Amino acid sequence: MADLEQAVYTRLTTFAPLVALVADRVYPGSATQGAEYPFVTYQRISTPRFHAMGVDATTAGARFQLNVYARTENNTAYGGAKTVAAQVRAAMRRWKGTVAGVVVQDTMLENEMDLEAPDDRVHGVAIDIMIWHSE
């Protein structure tokens, strides 16, 4: 079975403008301890499936949360996180195609919000997306 999480990872780590900012620092769930900033984490929040009388749909919509964190010594973490978040949005906006064996039919940006920072030199941005894909 194709892995949607692997497809998301592949998309994020091959989108050149994002790679220029975070290199390969894209992590499932949470970043590794001591990870260099900035970085991106991702996790599946839910995957509701739709049903009809006697038939299950072969399309599912998966909600993912992508989190961006930036840290700096000169109080520009907020701007740094916003810059990386802009590239995450660009990578995922209306993304479709076959990646890592997964047929992505469409991707829609749903929501964005600032995250509470663990200290005053780290800033975070959360981006919620819906990925419609074939099962």
C-alpha positions, 0 to 999 in steps of 0.5 A: 500500500502506498504511503501518503506520509512518504508522499508528503515527505517527498514533496517537501524535500524536493521542492527547491525553494523550500529545500534552499531554506531547510535542506532535508530538515523535514520530520514526521511528528516532531523534530529530532532532539537538537535539530538545527533550525529552521525545520518543518514537521508534519503529521496526519490529523485525520482521514475521514472516509465517505460512504454511499449505499453499498459502496465505499468511495475510493477517494479519501481526504487526509488532513495534515498539519505542517509545522514550521519552526525558526530560531535566531539570535537576532530576533528575526525568528518570526520573519524566518518562520513566515518565510519558510511557511510561505514556501511550505504553502507554495509547495503544497498549494493545489499539489497533485500527481503521483508521488511515492506511489500515491495518487494525489488528486488535489491539495487545499490549504485550509488554515494557518496560525502562529504557534506558541514558541518554546522560548523568545528566540523560536517562532512557529507557524502551523499550516493545515492542509487537506490532501484528496487522494485515491485509496 
